[in-house]
Amino acid sequence: MRAHLGDQLVVESPATGASRRDGEIVGLHHEDGTPPYDVHWSDTDQVTLVFPGPDAHIRHLEHRPGRFREPSRPGMAEAGAESAGVRLDEAPNPGDIGRRVATERERQGLSRAETARRARMAPEYLAYLEQQPADPSLASLISLADALGTTVAALRGGGIDLPPGQGQALLHPRLQDLDPDECRARLSTHGVGRIAVSTPDGPAVFPVNYEVIDDTIAFRTAPDSVPATAGGTDVAFEVDHVDEAMSQGWSVLAVGPARIVTEPDALRQLADRAHTTPWAGDERNTWVSIRPTRLTGRRISPADQ
């Protein structure tokens, strides 16, 4: 029994033909197309490893544009290169879920093959999810979310227009203080945080893209913006994360003096080491740096962790 990617595996009772199951072959483990196969079942929308028995047969289907294609060279499917053994007739047109999966995978520096291994799915199927509009099963999303250290809601993009924290609270939560080293670890190298400043109209809070360089928090803003008035004052800067699926999360608060960076060498270093441009766009070339004098944080987790 020799198969190609995209072929249909049909399993039925040879006696009555009443019990029938079919699925698309999305992964090959041998170059000659012999079993086992990774099969994407049509009834459950899941991918499983299958060793076909005598009640199974292969239907060689015409490979339409957008379907899985056979590896273009021997060993590509098993090697799981970045192409993951998938060659498409048309330019990729990923759906929202595929874009989120690919973005999170690349952000973590994971190859497609490694992500598929962690999620226990065929690299070819993961490539299909990333490159074509797809509606993966909840089981597949749970596996991918676990492999990427994120949530199903995040991969689906659910709740993007809602504030975080609308899920159920833990039955027995544990509130734990974070030491400065743990706070720095959660700040990481960059992200989105909130800067709190005092204005003539009262306190104001603004989200900004920040960088962490040598224990200094820095962000770019427009020279005439309210966040730019933070220079020469003491400010509060906050970063947090809520895991809706697990009803837990953390927050870090940095307090300290802020200043406008004007030294050419320092400006050049900040620009060279910046991970991203400000999401808000426009001309935001004024760098503000904050050197924390107090760094505190807390984490909410299950009491038994």
Buried (B, 14 or more C-beta within 10 A) or exposed (E): EEBBBBBBBBBBEEEEEEEEBBBBBBBBBBEEBEBBBBBBBEEEBBBBBBEBEEBBEBEEEEBEEBBBBBBEEEEBBBBBBEBBBBBBEEEBEBBEBBBBBBEBBEEEEBBBBBBBBBBBBBBBBBBBBBBBEBEBBEEBBBBBBBBBEBBBBBBBEEBEEEEEEEBEEBEEEEEEEBEBEBBBEBBEEBBEBBBBBEEEEEEEEBEBBBBBBEEBBBBBBBEEBBBBBBBEEEBBBBBBEBBBEEBBBBBBBBBBBBBBBEEEEBBEBBEEBBEEEBEBEEEBEBBBBBBBEEBBBBBBBEEEE
